[in-house]
Amino acid sequence: MKSLYQRLGEAVEKLTDAGKFKEYREASADCTSTESKLNLAEKLLRAPVRESRAPITKHNGAGDNGGELITESLQRPCEESGNPLEKQVKSYMLTCNCTEARARQILGLPPKGLTRAEAAEYLMSIRFGLSEADALRLCKKTAR
């Protein structure tokens, strides 16, 4: 690894070859440290990029439309569970300070403790417009 002085010496040689040493000497009058002089030399060595037109950008959906960064709003993590819906229910319970039954109701999930067939029947009944109590009674009757 090269020291700052070696890198500065090489940069000054490149500036001399490029004919920019006079510009470097005038600009480096205010620089006090070796690192700042090296940064200035490297800045002068980089050629400015000039474009005649604005660059064409591709828009790939919501990510390019200036979407906001999504961050976790809870201070404490929810308990890990294998089912992602259970994580959603627990997160909703913590956020809205409600019971698990109410969170499942708001999220449109069937009550806990139903079999797969009963849950499907319950969700279909809710979609047809039955009340939750009637849908629960109906799913218990039809599953038997």
C-alpha positions as CSV (number, residue, x, y, z in Angstrom):
1,M,0.0,0.0,0.0
2,K,1.4,3.4,-1.0
3,S,1.7,6.3,1.4
4,L,-0.1,9.6,0.9
5,Y,3.2,11.2,-0.1
6,Q,3.8,8.7,-2.8
7,R,0.3,9.0,-4.1
8,L,0.5,12.8,-4.1
9,G,3.8,12.6,-6.0
10,E,2.3,10.4,-8.7
11,A,-0.8,12.7,-8.9
12,V,1.4,15.8,-9.3
13,E,3.4,14.0,-12.1
14,K,0.1,13.3,-13.9
15,L,-1.0,16.9,-13.4
16,T,2.3,18.1,-14.9
17,D,1.9,15.8,-17.9
18,A,-1.7,17.0,-18.4
19,G,-0.7,20.7,-18.1
20,K,-2.9,21.3,-15.0
21,F,-0.1,21.9,-12.5
22,K,-0.5,25.7,-12.5
23,E,-4.2,25.3,-11.7
24,Y,-3.3,22.8,-8.9
25,R,-0.7,25.1,-7.4
26,E,-3.1,28.0,-7.2
27,A,-5.9,25.9,-5.7
28,S,-3.7,24.1,-3.2
29,A,-2.5,27.4,-1.6
30,D,-5.4,27.0,1.0
31,C,-4.8,23.3,1.6
32,T,-3.0,22.5,4.8
33,S,-2.9,18.7,5.0
34,T,-1.4,16.2,2.6
35,E,-4.7,14.4,2.3
36,S,-6.5,17.5,1.2
37,K,-3.8,18.2,-1.4
38,L,-4.2,14.6,-2.7
39,N,-7.9,14.9,-2.9
40,L,-7.6,18.2,-4.8
41,A,-5.1,16.6,-7.3
42,E,-7.4,13.6,-7.9
43,K,-10.3,16.0,-8.4
44,L,-8.4,17.9,-11.0
45,L,-7.3,14.8,-12.8
46,R,-10.9,13.6,-13.3
47,A,-12.2,15.0,-16.5
48,P,-15.6,16.7,-16.2
49,V,-18.4,14.8,-18.0
50,R,-20.4,17.1,-20.3
51,E,-23.7,15.8,-21.8
52,S,-25.5,17.6,-24.6
53,R,-28.9,16.1,-23.6
54,A,-30.5,14.9,-20.4
55,P,-29.9,11.2,-19.9
56,I,-32.8,8.9,-20.7
57,T,-33.9,6.9,-17.7
58,K,-36.0,3.7,-17.7
59,H,-39.0,3.7,-15.3
60,N,-39.4,0.2,-13.8
61,G,-42.5,0.6,-11.7
62,A,-43.2,2.0,-8.3
63,G,-39.5,1.9,-7.2
64,D,-38.6,4.6,-9.8
65,N,-41.5,6.8,-8.9
66,G,-40.0,8.1,-5.8
67,G,-41.7,5.6,-3.5
68,E,-41.1,6.1,0.2
69,L,-38.9,3.8,2.2
70,I,-40.9,1.3,4.3
71,T,-39.6,0.9,7.8
72,E,-40.9,-1.1,10.7
73,S,-43.0,1.1,12.9
74,L,-43.1,-1.1,16.0
75,Q,-40.4,-0.8,18.7
76,R,-40.5,-4.5,19.6
77,P,-40.5,-7.3,17.1
78,C,-43.4,-9.7,16.9
79,E,-43.0,-13.2,17.9
80,E,-41.8,-15.5,15.2
81,S,-44.4,-17.9,13.8
82,G,-44.3,-20.2,10.8
83,N,-47.4,-18.7,9.2
84,P,-47.1,-15.2,7.6
85,L,-50.8,-14.5,8.4
86,E,-50.2,-15.1,12.1
87,K,-47.3,-12.6,12.0
88,Q,-49.7,-10.1,10.4
89,V,-52.4,-10.7,13.0
90,K,-49.8,-10.3,15.9
91,S,-48.5,-7.1,14.3
92,Y,-52.0,-5.7,13.9
93,M,-52.8,-6.6,17.5
94,L,-49.7,-4.7,18.7
95,T,-50.3,-1.7,16.5
96,C,-54.0,-1.2,17.1
97,N,-54.1,-2.5,20.7
98,C,-57.0,-5.0,20.0
99,T,-57.7,-8.6,20.7
100,E,-56.7,-11.4,18.4
101,A,-60.3,-12.2,17.4
102,R,-60.9,-8.5,16.5
103,A,-57.6,-8.4,14.5
104,R,-58.6,-11.5,12.5
105,Q,-62.0,-10.0,11.9
106,I,-60.5,-6.7,10.6
107,L,-58.0,-8.5,8.4
108,G,-60.7,-10.7,6.9
109,L,-59.3,-14.0,8.3
110,P,-61.4,-16.8,9.7
111,P,-61.5,-17.3,13.5
112,K,-58.8,-19.5,15.0
113,G,-59.6,-23.2,15.6
114,L,-61.4,-23.9,12.3
115,T,-60.4,-26.7,10.0
116,R,-59.4,-26.0,6.5
117,A,-62.9,-26.9,5.1
118,E,-64.6,-24.8,7.8
119,A,-62.4,-21.8,7.1
120,A,-63.2,-22.0,3.4
121,E,-66.9,-22.2,4.1
122,Y,-66.7,-19.3,6.6
123,L,-64.8,-17.1,4.1
124,M,-67.3,-17.9,1.3
125,S,-70.2,-17.1,3.6
126,I,-68.7,-13.7,4.5
127,R,-68.1,-12.9,0.9
128,F,-71.8,-13.6,0.2
129,G,-72.8,-11.0,2.8
130,L,-73.7,-13.1,5.8
131,S,-72.9,-11.8,9.2
132,E,-70.0,-13.3,11.0
133,A,-72.1,-15.1,13.6
134,D,-74.3,-16.6,10.9
135,A,-71.2,-17.6,8.8
136,L,-69.7,-19.3,11.8
137,R,-72.9,-21.2,12.6
138,L,-73.2,-22.2,8.9
139,C,-69.6,-23.4,8.6
140,K,-69.9,-25.5,11.8
141,K,-73.2,-27.1,10.4
142,T,-71.9,-27.9,6.9
143,A,-68.6,-29.3,8.1
144,R,-70.4,-32.1,10.1
